[in-house]
Amino acid sequence: MEALYLLVPLSVVLVFGALWIFFKASDNGQFDDLVGPALRVLQDDDSSSS
């Protein structure tokens, strides 16, 4: 029972920390274009000089 006095506040802090990191990444534009980089990998780039 005494472990709950440590684990409950620790889990609340962990959840708020994860939400803070998510919203900070969202504000910085981390999740703006999720499709573009995946499609860029598939494009054939023959214009490079070999």
Z-matrix of the N, CA and C atoms (Angstrom, degrees):
N
C 1 1.453
C 2 1.523 1 111.42
N 3 1.340 2 116.88 1 -34.95
C 4 1.460 3 119.69 2 -179.63
C 5 1.524 4 112.07 3 -67.62
N 6 1.322 5 116.47 4 -24.84
C 7 1.462 6 119.84 5 179.83
C 8 1.527 7 111.29 6 -66.67
N 9 1.322 8 117.81 7 -27.05
C 10 1.467 9 120.51 8 179.60
C 11 1.522 10 111.50 9 -65.61
N 12 1.333 11 117.12 10 -30.30
C 13 1.466 12 120.32 11 178.46
C 14 1.519 13 111.59 12 -65.05
N 15 1.308 14 117.31 13 -23.10
C 16 1.456 15 121.19 14 176.27
C 17 1.528 16 111.29 15 -95.68
N 18 1.321 17 116.83 16 -42.38
C 19 1.461 18 120.07 17 -171.94
C 20 1.518 19 113.85 18 -73.62
N 21 1.317 20 118.47 19 -35.77
C 22 1.470 21 120.08 20 -178.94
C 23 1.530 22 110.85 21 -66.80
N 24 1.335 23 120.56 22 -51.56
C 25 1.471 24 118.27 23 177.02
C 26 1.524 25 112.94 24 -63.52
N 27 1.327 26 117.02 25 -34.38
C 28 1.455 27 119.65 26 178.34
C 29 1.520 28 111.39 27 -64.76
N 30 1.321 29 117.90 28 -40.44
C 31 1.462 30 120.74 29 178.51
C 32 1.524 31 111.51 30 -69.32
N 33 1.330 32 117.56 31 -35.22
C 34 1.472 33 120.22 32 177.00
C 35 1.523 34 109.88 33 -65.51
N 36 1.321 35 117.56 34 -42.67
C 37 1.468 36 121.22 35 177.75
C 38 1.526 37 110.38 36 -63.85
N 39 1.313 38 117.23 37 -40.03
C 40 1.458 39 121.12 38 179.49
C 41 1.528 40 111.69 39 -64.56
N 42 1.324 41 117.45 40 -41.18
C 43 1.468 42 120.82 41 178.92
C 44 1.524 43 110.49 42 -66.01
N 45 1.334 44 117.03 43 -44.38
C 46 1.463 45 118.98 44 178.50
C 47 1.522 46 111.70 45 -65.56
N 48 1.313 47 117.52 46 -35.01
C 49 1.463 48 120.71 47 175.82
C 50 1.517 49 111.80 48 -64.56
N 51 1.320 50 116.65 49 -43.34
C 52 1.466 51 120.04 50 178.80
C 53 1.528 52 111.21 51 -65.22
N 54 1.321 53 116.88 52 -40.39
C 55 1.474 54 119.83 53 177.24
C 56 1.523 55 111.37 54 -65.25
N 57 1.323 56 116.75 55 -38.08
C 58 1.466 57 120.23 56 178.93
C 59 1.531 58 110.48 57 -64.60
N 60 1.331 59 116.72 58 -42.53
C 61 1.469 60 120.08 59 178.42
C 62 1.523 61 110.44 60 -65.34
N 63 1.336 62 117.81 61 -40.60
C 64 1.462 63 120.63 62 179.62
C 65 1.520 64 111.30 63 -63.54
N 66 1.343 65 117.50 64 -47.81
C 67 1.455 66 119.41 65 -178.45
C 68 1.523 67 112.01 66 -69.77
N 69 1.305 68 118.20 67 -30.83
C 70 1.467 69 120.62 68 175.84
C 71 1.531 70 110.04 69 -66.59
N 72 1.324 71 117.25 70 -42.59
C 73 1.460 72 120.85 71 177.22
C 74 1.522 73 110.87 72 -66.58
N 75 1.319 74 116.92 73 -36.41
C 76 1.458 75 120.41 74 178.86
C 77 1.525 76 111.20 75 -67.73
N 78 1.314 77 117.44 76 -39.12
C 79 1.466 78 120.56 77 178.06
C 80 1.522 79 111.97 78 -67.89
N 81 1.313 80 117.44 79 -30.01
C 82 1.466 81 121.01 80 -179.97
C 83 1.516 82 112.95 81 -83.32
N 84 1.332 83 118.28 82 0.14
C 85 1.459 84 121.24 83 176.03
C 86 1.514 85 114.04 84 86.32
N 87 1.313 86 118.44 85 20.35
C 88 1.453 87 121.71 86 -178.78
C 89 1.520 88 111.90 87 -63.25
N 90 1.324 89 118.23 88 -32.50
C 91 1.455 90 122.01 89 -174.21
C 92 1.524 91 112.48 90 -108.82
N 93 1.324 92 118.63 91 22.37
C 94 1.461 93 121.02 92 -177.28
C 95 1.528 94 112.20 93 -70.95
N 96 1.323 95 117.28 94 -49.29
C 97 1.465 96 120.69 95 -176.26
C 98 1.519 97 108.75 96 -124.99
N 99 1.320 98 116.38 97 98.37
C 100 1.459 99 120.35 98 -179.85
C 101 1.522 100 112.35 99 -92.43
N 102 1.330 101 118.13 100 -17.93
C 103 1.459 102 121.56 101 -175.24
C 104 1.527 103 111.01 102 -92.99
N 105 1.328 104 118.24 103 -34.00
C 106 1.459 105 122.27 104 -175.18
C 107 1.514 106 114.83 105 -56.30
N 108 1.323 107 120.12 106 -52.01
C 109 1.464 108 119.59 107 -179.62
C 110 1.530 109 113.03 108 -62.63
N 111 1.319 110 117.77 109 -32.75
C 112 1.465 111 119.96 110 178.92
C 113 1.528 112 110.46 111 -68.98
N 114 1.316 113 117.36 112 -36.42
C 115 1.462 114 119.93 113 179.05
C 116 1.524 115 111.76 114 -76.69
N 117 1.325 116 117.87 115 -30.22
C 118 1.455 117 120.80 116 178.63
C 119 1.521 118 111.86 117 -64.68
N 120 1.326 119 117.58 118 -30.00
C 121 1.459 120 120.85 119 178.24
C 122 1.521 121 110.16 120 -66.70
N 123 1.320 122 116.53 121 -33.99
C 124 1.461 123 120.69 122 -176.12
C 125 1.530 124 113.12 123 -81.37
N 126 1.323 125 119.31 124 -15.72
C 127 1.455 126 121.70 125 -178.93
C 128 1.512 127 109.90 126 -71.23
N 129 1.318 128 114.90 127 139.35
C 130 1.462 129 120.60 128 179.78
C 131 1.528 130 108.55 129 -86.29
N 132 1.288 131 116.28 130 122.68
C 133 1.460 132 121.60 131 -177.92
C 134 1.521 133 108.85 132 -108.51
N 135 1.338 134 115.72 133 88.18
C 136 1.466 135 120.77 134 179.99
C 137 1.508 136 112.45 135 -92.35
N 138 1.331 137 118.00 136 0.15
C 139 1.457 138 119.85 137 -175.46
C 140 1.521 139 112.91 138 -83.82
N 141 1.321 140 119.09 139 1.06
C 142 1.459 141 120.09 140 -179.98
C 143 1.526 142 109.68 141 -77.37
N 144 1.325 143 115.20 142 144.57
C 145 1.459 144 120.00 143 -178.62
C 146 1.526 145 108.82 144 -87.60
N 147 1.318 146 115.79 145 127.39
C 148 1.475 147 120.18 146 -177.94
C 149 1.502 148 110.95 147 -106.05
